[in-house]
Amino acid sequence: MIRTLGRHFRESMKSLTRNAWMTFASVSAVTVTLILVGTFLVIMMNLNNFATKVEEDVEIRVLVDVTSTPEQQKELRSRVDNLSGIASVELSPKEKELDNLISSMGEQGKSYQLFEQNNPLNDVIVVKTENPRDTPQIAKQIERFDGAYKVLYGQDEVKKLFDFVEISRNIGIALIIGLVFTAMFLISNTIKITIFARRHEIEIMKLVGATNWFIRWPFFLEGLMLGVMGAIVPVILVLATYNYLYTWVEPKVAGSFVQFLPFSPFAFQVSAILILIGALIGVWGSLMSVRKFLRV
């Protein structure tokens, strides 16, 4: 078994070196495609991380009726807490709400200090859901509770956010799939040319009793090596660019809602995905190309 695999490996290496220009063309096809795939992959993974962070910040603010007694307020909070899909429920007194308003307004906020003695704001029950996408449905349930004066959760903004995330993810996935199939087509046609030059050799092997898989193995290994070699440059280029952008941009946006994925373990994940895609493209292209020549 080991000797047979060694023989297949040597045959693959001979084919790669004997058809240097075809090897270069195949590797180049995979390289160009995986650079684009890697770029979209980095954007998609960071966009997904950004969207997840924003989704985690989505909350429901329940303004408690100012006429509610402490017991009624406690009852409202208990009813909210007992709803399914609730992650946390926290009471924010109107004094805290006024402090937050003053601090958020900067210099202009000082004018609101006049209301400290006669605070017109409502106590607020801050609710976080286990699944941010359940926010609209849970908010509608809370609106029907006694003592809930108004329920706020940025309805329009939340809907736009979820729609944007969904559309972006779908577009990114479609582009990546399209690029991968393009690479498969290119490498399949490129390898097909090299196999066509060896069609008589394949026919002879087939006629003397070689099994289909005995014939396929050298091409399988050849495609695997072409795919992996084609992934090396994209991995280096994409990760070097991302590392530069991360070290340059991240300090400038630190503390804001824009957060990049840390270089590690992100770099290993992207490397593994690109190498795996490259290997699959090469193997698929080789096996599809050799299939027609096995029908003798």
Legacy VTK file of the C-alpha trace (Angstrom):
# vtk DataFile Version 3.0
C-alpha trace
ASCII
DATASET POLYDATA
POINTS 296 float
0.000 0.000 0.000
2.779 2.423 0.976
4.788 1.500 -2.143
1.709 2.070 -4.319
1.078 5.483 -2.767
4.761 6.315 -3.233
4.503 5.383 -6.884
1.381 7.547 -7.313
3.115 10.457 -5.588
6.184 10.162 -7.857
3.963 10.032 -10.933
2.156 13.182 -9.759
5.412 15.036 -9.188
6.711 13.981 -12.630
3.514 15.232 -14.253
3.739 18.577 -12.447
7.356 19.168 -13.470
6.900 17.746 -16.997
3.972 20.090 -17.646
5.418 23.146 -15.915
3.392 25.695 -17.859
0.126 23.849 -17.224
1.064 23.566 -13.568
1.698 27.302 -13.462
-1.624 28.010 -15.186
-3.551 25.778 -12.788
-1.877 27.215 -9.690
-2.439 30.747 -10.998
-6.143 30.039 -11.574
-6.534 28.814 -8.001
-4.397 31.656 -6.618
-6.340 34.466 -8.273
-9.671 32.959 -7.265
-8.640 32.279 -3.662
-7.342 35.836 -3.264
-10.853 37.027 -4.065
-12.426 34.315 -1.915
-10.079 35.175 0.961
-10.900 38.879 0.677
-14.650 38.236 0.767
-14.162 35.703 3.562
-12.312 38.239 5.737
-14.975 40.873 5.073
-17.810 38.424 5.777
-16.313 37.097 9.012
-15.685 40.609 10.333
-19.113 41.777 9.205
-20.669 38.802 10.946
-18.712 39.619 14.116
-19.759 43.270 13.906
-23.411 42.302 13.364
-23.293 39.885 16.300
-21.884 42.609 18.571
-24.574 45.062 17.472
-27.291 42.428 17.883
-26.087 41.771 21.427
-26.600 45.477 22.214
-30.238 45.424 21.102
-32.431 45.904 24.162
-36.020 46.656 25.082
-36.647 49.692 27.270
-39.938 49.508 29.125
-41.011 52.912 30.470
-42.908 52.311 33.690
-46.104 54.302 34.196
-45.379 57.152 36.647
-48.609 56.344 38.517
-47.464 52.772 39.264
-46.852 51.883 42.885
-43.676 50.031 43.934
-45.745 46.825 44.189
-47.156 47.290 40.672
-43.681 48.029 39.375
-42.398 44.855 41.007
-45.290 42.884 39.502
-44.531 44.266 36.010
-40.883 43.357 36.330
-41.807 39.841 37.472
-44.177 39.328 34.530
-41.482 40.465 32.082
-38.915 38.178 33.722
-41.249 35.185 33.381
-41.584 35.566 29.600
-39.811 32.901 27.554
-36.708 34.018 25.702
-35.646 36.624 28.287
-31.919 36.798 29.045
-31.919 39.580 31.662
-34.200 42.148 33.281
-32.789 45.201 35.045
-34.486 48.188 36.652
-33.000 51.586 35.808
-34.459 54.210 38.237
-35.393 57.584 36.836
-32.492 59.168 38.763
-30.063 56.993 36.836
-31.861 57.770 33.582
-31.437 61.491 34.211
-27.735 61.042 35.002
-27.271 59.104 31.773
-29.091 61.823 29.820
-26.947 64.573 31.353
-23.671 62.734 30.652
-24.687 61.853 27.083
-25.439 65.500 26.229
-22.010 66.797 27.225
-21.936 70.523 27.958
-25.575 70.912 26.934
-26.531 68.274 29.471
-25.800 70.604 32.361
-29.058 72.431 31.672
-30.950 69.241 32.592
-29.509 69.326 36.116
-32.391 71.667 36.950
-34.707 68.635 36.853
-32.841 66.742 39.582
-35.264 67.983 42.248
-38.361 67.320 40.149
-37.434 64.463 37.791
-40.003 64.103 34.964
-38.515 60.879 33.569
-39.897 57.371 33.970
-38.327 54.443 35.711
-37.160 52.040 33.008
-37.042 48.254 32.905
-34.204 47.256 30.578
-34.766 43.866 28.930
-32.348 41.770 26.894
-33.560 38.767 24.935
-31.708 35.478 24.480
-32.120 35.813 20.715
-31.976 39.441 19.498
-34.253 38.562 16.577
-37.047 37.796 19.067
-36.985 41.417 20.259
-40.009 42.666 18.217
-42.255 39.765 19.298
-41.325 40.050 22.987
-41.751 43.838 22.889
-45.317 43.398 21.609
-46.091 41.045 24.512
-44.732 43.536 27.063
-46.822 46.367 25.561
-49.971 44.582 26.760
-48.842 44.449 30.405
-50.387 46.817 32.945
-47.945 49.476 34.068
-45.978 49.486 30.792
-46.418 53.111 29.679
-44.312 52.745 26.528
-42.032 50.065 25.062
-39.032 51.229 23.032
-36.546 49.088 21.130
-35.698 51.094 18.018
-38.130 49.186 15.845
-37.113 50.704 12.504
-33.377 50.590 13.291
-33.536 46.977 14.489
-35.433 45.874 11.386
-32.959 47.684 9.104
-30.051 46.109 10.983
-31.392 42.569 10.672
-32.270 43.101 6.983
-28.805 44.527 6.245
-27.042 41.655 8.026
-29.172 39.047 6.234
-28.659 40.583 2.782
-24.906 41.046 3.351
-24.471 37.446 4.472
-26.440 36.091 1.503
-24.506 38.227 -0.998
-21.170 37.221 0.541
-22.039 33.511 0.519
-23.274 33.719 -3.096
-20.086 35.493 -4.222
-17.830 32.982 -2.461
-19.718 30.018 -3.928
-19.610 31.610 -7.386
-15.858 32.207 -7.156
-15.207 28.653 -5.948
-17.150 27.160 -8.861
-15.311 29.470 -11.253
-11.995 28.185 -9.905
-13.221 24.596 -10.226
-14.133 25.222 -13.862
-10.784 26.868 -14.649
-8.636 24.215 -13.000
-10.765 21.429 -14.475
-10.211 22.727 -17.995
-6.521 23.362 -17.364
-5.927 19.872 -15.988
-8.018 18.399 -18.772
-5.400 19.598 -21.263
-2.628 17.745 -19.434
-4.767 14.618 -19.159
-5.638 14.789 -22.851
-1.921 14.577 -23.646
-1.772 11.353 -21.586
-5.013 9.813 -22.853
-3.211 6.999 -24.702
-1.286 6.120 -21.541
-4.575 5.958 -19.610
-6.167 3.781 -22.300
-3.237 1.341 -22.225
-3.341 1.141 -18.417
-7.066 0.512 -18.582
-6.683 -2.244 -21.217
-3.992 -4.111 -19.229
-6.298 -4.302 -16.212
-5.575 -1.216 -14.110
-8.545 -0.239 -11.955
-10.142 3.174 -12.276
-8.893 4.228 -8.858
-5.354 3.070 -9.636
-5.435 5.437 -12.604
-7.172 8.225 -10.678
-4.768 8.332 -7.718
-1.882 10.201 -9.459
-4.358 12.766 -10.784
-6.037 12.968 -7.381
-2.682 13.766 -5.744
-1.769 16.113 -8.587
-4.965 18.102 -8.139
-4.496 18.132 -4.356
-0.982 19.562 -4.703
-2.090 22.116 -7.304
-4.880 23.304 -5.002
-2.659 23.547 -1.924
0.103 25.339 -3.865
-2.490 27.735 -5.240
-3.651 28.540 -1.693
-0.213 29.480 -0.332
0.038 32.937 -1.937
-3.565 33.939 -1.060
-3.022 32.904 2.572
0.163 34.976 2.849
-1.257 37.968 0.965
-4.651 38.079 2.699
-3.245 37.605 6.202
-0.390 40.096 5.696
-2.876 42.705 4.461
-5.297 41.984 7.304
-2.513 42.158 9.896
-1.436 45.559 8.531
-4.997 46.897 8.552
-5.653 45.459 12.009
-2.567 47.044 13.593
-3.232 50.354 11.809
-7.018 50.705 12.116
-7.835 48.929 15.402
-6.165 51.531 17.704
-8.070 54.305 15.909
-11.487 52.675 16.415
-10.834 51.211 19.877
-13.821 51.725 22.139
-16.235 52.325 19.257
-18.873 49.951 17.935
-16.502 48.917 15.104
-14.426 45.950 16.239
-12.152 43.772 14.109
-11.562 40.123 14.841
-8.205 39.603 16.634
-5.464 38.391 14.280
-5.132 35.188 16.286
-6.937 32.739 16.060
-8.609 34.451 13.083
-5.471 33.957 10.941
-5.429 30.192 11.534
-9.137 29.903 10.714
-8.777 31.775 7.416
-5.627 29.800 6.509
-7.345 26.466 7.164
-10.433 27.456 5.160
-8.446 28.704 2.137
-6.155 25.660 2.073
-9.163 23.339 2.383
-11.011 25.146 -0.423
-7.877 25.046 -2.598
-7.417 21.318 -1.977
-11.082 20.578 -2.757
-10.952 22.667 -5.941
-7.832 20.830 -7.135
-9.130 17.349 -6.311
-12.542 17.994 -7.842
-11.028 19.475 -10.997
-8.696 16.520 -11.468
-11.290 13.829 -10.838
-13.860 15.461 -13.135
-11.262 15.827 -15.897
-10.016 12.238 -15.810
-13.485 10.694 -15.633
-14.237 10.809 -19.383
-10.923 9.156 -20.284
-11.712 6.136 -18.098
-14.516 5.063 -20.404
-12.571 2.705 -22.667
LINES 1 297
296 0 1 2 3 4 5 6 7 8 9 10 11 12 13 14 15 16 17 18 19 20 21 22 23 24 25 26 27 28 29 30 31 32 33 34 35 36 37 38 39 40 41 42 43 44 45 46 47 48 49 50 51 52 53 54 55 56 57 58 59 60 61 62 63 64 65 66 67 68 69 70 71 72 73 74 75 76 77 78 79 80 81 82 83 84 85 86 87 88 89 90 91 92 93 94 95 96 97 98 99 100 101 102 103 104 105 106 107 108 109 110 111 112 113 114 115 116 117 118 119 120 121 122 123 124 125 126 127 128 129 130 131 132 133 134 135 136 137 138 139 140 141 142 143 144 145 146 147 148 149 150 151 152 153 154 155 156 157 158 159 160 161 162 163 164 165 166 167 168 169 170 171 172 173 174 175 176 177 178 179 180 181 182 183 184 185 186 187 188 189 190 191 192 193 194 195 196 197 198 199 200 201 202 203 204 205 206 207 208 209 210 211 212 213 214 215 216 217 218 219 220 221 222 223 224 225 226 227 228 229 230 231 232 233 234 235 236 237 238 239 240 241 242 243 244 245 246 247 248 249 250 251 252 253 254 255 256 257 258 259 260 261 262 263 264 265 266 267 268 269 270 271 272 273 274 275 276 277 278 279 280 281 282 283 284 285 286 287 288 289 290 291 292 293 294 295
